[in-house]
Amino acid sequence: MVDEALLAALDSGHLAGTALDVFNIEPLPPDHRYWTPPGAQVTPHIAGATNPCAASPSSGSPGRLALFQTIMSKCAHGTSLGTSSLR
């Protein structure tokens, strides 16, 4: 991933949002620009460890695909990802 290209796409509005879990520099420094753009969601290598991700689709809880669809829909509509809505 080219950090500058991703940040430019976010800044220009060509990309509505992104969820980032792995970075070229680890740990991500507190002053890194990924912390500030609107539409950027940063997670500490736990993006796949939420209850919805762990649940099986047959259990009545959303699985990984449903969680991904929720995140993408929120990004497309400019809605806050708010961590409570992803549990």
C-alpha positions in Angstrom: 0.0 0.0 0.0 1.2 3.5 -0.8 0.4 5.6 2.2 0.5 8.9 0.3 -1.8 7.7 -2.5 -4.4 6.4 0.1 -4.3 9.6 2.0 -4.6 11.7 -1.2 -7.7 9.6 -2.2 -9.3 10.2 1.2 -8.5 13.9 1.2 -9.8 14.4 -2.3 -13.0 12.5 -1.7 -12.3 9.9 -4.4 -12.4 7.3 -1.5 -15.2 7.7 1.0 -13.5 5.6 3.7 -11.1 2.9 4.7 -10.6 0.4 7.5 -7.0 -0.1 8.3 -5.5 -2.9 10.4 -1.9 -3.3 9.1 0.5 -0.6 8.4 3.9 0.0 6.7 5.1 1.4 10.0 4.2 -0.6 13.2 3.1 0.4 15.7 1.4 3.3 14.0 2.9 6.5 15.5 0.4 8.7 17.4 1.1 11.6 14.9 0.5 9.5 11.8 -2.0 11.0 9.3 -4.1 7.8 9.3 -5.5 8.9 12.6 -7.1 12.1 11.3 -8.9 11.7 7.9 -12.6 11.6 7.9 -13.7 8.1 6.9 -10.6 6.4 8.2 -11.1 3.6 10.8 -7.9 2.4 12.5 -7.8 -0.9 14.5 -5.0 -2.5 16.4 -4.8 -5.9 14.5 -8.1 -6.9 15.9 -10.4 -6.1 13.0 -11.4 -9.8 12.6 -11.8 -10.5 16.3 -15.2 -8.9 17.0 -18.2 -10.9 18.1 -19.9 -10.5 14.8 -16.9 -11.9 12.9 -16.5 -14.8 15.3 -20.2 -15.7 15.0 -21.3 -18.2 12.4 -24.0 -17.0 10.0 -26.1 -20.0 11.0 -26.1 -18.8 14.7 -28.4 -15.9 13.8 -25.5 -13.4 14.3 -23.9 -11.7 11.3 -20.7 -13.2 10.1 -17.7 -11.6 8.4 -19.5 -10.9 5.1 -22.4 -9.1 6.9 -19.9 -7.1 9.0 -18.0 -6.1 5.8 -21.3 -5.1 4.1 -22.3 -3.0 7.1 -18.9 -1.1 7.2 -19.0 -0.5 3.4 -22.6 0.7 3.5 -21.8 3.2 6.3 -18.7 4.4 4.5 -20.7 4.9 1.2 -23.3 6.9 3.0 -20.9 9.0 5.1 -22.2 7.5 8.3 -19.9 7.2 11.3 -18.6 3.7 11.8 -18.9 4.1 15.6 -17.5 1.0 17.3 -20.7 0.2 19.2 -22.5 -0.3 15.9 -20.0 -3.0 14.9 -20.4 -5.2 17.9 
